[in-house]
Amino acid sequence: MTSQEGHIKSFVKRSGRLTQSQKIFLNNKNNNINFFFPNEIVNLEKLFKNNNNCILDVGFGDGKLLTSLAKKFPELNFIGLEVYESGIGNILKQISSDNLTNIKICCSDAITFLNNYTENNSFYGITLFFPDPWPKKKHYKRRIINKNFVNLISRKISANGFIKVVTDWSNYSDRIEEVFSANDKFERVGDIYIFKNRCLTKFEKKGISLGHRITEFTYKLK
Ligand SMILES: C[S@@+](CC[C@H](N)C(=O)[O-])C[C@H]1O[C@@H](n2cnc3c(N)ncnc32)[C@H](O)[C@@H]1O
């Protein structure tokens, strides 16, 4: 439940069934140029061989939204973080079949990655689509969005950067609003052009089918 660095983990590693092609991509991920495993601060310019703005997506799930954004915006770079193996196998397969060169995947806890392997002021955007809601009160402490996380991302996004969070859990949405309002570095703004007409994610469809209201938050540094 607690990571090596001492923070409470926001996920439980699921070992869902892998398809044959997911297995192939997972087993060969270390030889895949679209996958990286950092052991020092990541140099984004070296990673992408350009200095385009970079968006970090935390918990891309099946990866469909992330690959669709990378396809639509070749002038932006994207890093996808996930700890769910079948999601990683899946997205590596999508990146390769779509020949995308502006998206790199890393299997890491976002908090470990941001704390240890990223420079300050380095991301144009950080996105979290449907972060695990941990709906039971006794599990609220596992929610990724809390005071420490908001402080951490305030150091990692660039001066004109943004953070976007979408959730279908009203109780989590109240908490998200509360922690951002309590942080004097952020102000809430309208949505960013990149997400106009974005596709719905798997968890979004699930939330809608359950009658949940979808709340989107976008904040920029003041
Ligand atoms: C509810 S799912 C949402 C997936 C996808 N964004 C969607 O909307 O369909 C949340 C995802 O975040 C991942 N996740 C949770 N905590 C994480 C963390 N600290 N670092 C990286 N990924 C994380 C989980 O493995 C899971 O796949």
The ligand as an SDF file (V2000), in Angstrom:
LIG
                    3D

 27 29  0  0  0  0  0  0  0  0999 V2000
  -10.0740    4.3340  -13.3860 C   0  0  0  0  0  0  0  0  0  0  0  0
   -8.7310    4.0350  -14.4450 S   0  0  0  0  0  0  0  0  0  0  0  0
   -8.9510    5.2310  -15.7460 C   0  0  0  0  0  0  0  0  0  0  0  0
   -8.2440    4.8240  -17.0040 C   0  0  0  0  0  0  0  0  0  0  0  0
   -8.4290    5.7640  -18.2000 C   0  0  0  0  0  0  0  0  0  0  0  0
   -7.8340    7.0610  -17.9660 N   0  0  0  0  0  0  0  0  0  0  0  0
   -9.8870    5.9110  -18.5650 C   0  0  0  0  0  0  0  0  0  0  0  0
  -10.4580    6.9820  -18.3200 O   0  0  0  0  0  0  0  0  0  0  0  0
  -10.4430    4.9350  -19.0900 O   0  0  0  0  0  0  0  0  0  0  0  0
   -7.3590    4.7410  -13.5560 C   0  0  0  0  0  0  0  0  0  0  0  0
   -6.0340    4.2420  -14.0900 C   0  0  0  0  0  0  0  0  0  0  0  0
   -4.9940    4.9530  -13.4210 O   0  0  0  0  0  0  0  0  0  0  0  0
   -3.9220    4.0500  -13.1700 C   0  0  0  0  0  0  0  0  0  0  0  0
   -3.1960    4.6060  -12.0100 N   0  0  0  0  0  0  0  0  0  0  0  0
   -3.6630    4.7600  -10.7620 C   0  0  0  0  0  0  0  0  0  0  0  0
   -2.7480    5.3300   -9.9730 N   0  0  0  0  0  0  0  0  0  0  0  0
   -1.6530    5.5320  -10.7640 C   0  0  0  0  0  0  0  0  0  0  0  0
   -0.3780    6.0780  -10.5090 C   0  0  0  0  0  0  0  0  0  0  0  0
   -0.0410    6.5300   -9.2960 N   0  0  0  0  0  0  0  0  0  0  0  0
    0.5110    6.1360  -11.5190 N   0  0  0  0  0  0  0  0  0  0  0  0
    0.1780    5.6790  -12.7660 C   0  0  0  0  0  0  0  0  0  0  0  0
   -1.0410    5.1490  -13.0680 N   0  0  0  0  0  0  0  0  0  0  0  0
   -1.9350    5.0740  -12.0720 C   0  0  0  0  0  0  0  0  0  0  0  0
   -4.6040    2.7200  -12.8860 C   0  0  0  0  0  0  0  0  0  0  0  0
   -3.7490    1.6160  -13.1470 O   0  0  0  0  0  0  0  0  0  0  0  0
   -5.7910    2.7600  -13.8480 C   0  0  0  0  0  0  0  0  0  0  0  0
   -5.5150    2.1330  -15.0750 O   0  0  0  0  0  0  0  0  0  0  0  0
  1  2  1  0
  2  3  1  0
  2 10  1  0
  3  4  1  0
  4  5  1  0
  5  6  1  0
  5  7  1  0
  7  8  2  0
  7  9  1  0
 10 11  1  0
 11 12  1  0
 11 26  1  0
 12 13  1  0
 13 14  1  0
 13 24  1  0
 14 15  1  0
 14 23  1  0
 15 16  2  0
 16 17  1  0
 17 18  1  0
 17 23  2  0
 18 19  1  0
 18 20  2  0
 20 21  1  0
 21 22  2  0
 22 23  1  0
 24 25  1  0
 24 26  1  0
 26 27  1  0
M  CHG  2   2   1   9  -1
M  END
$$$$
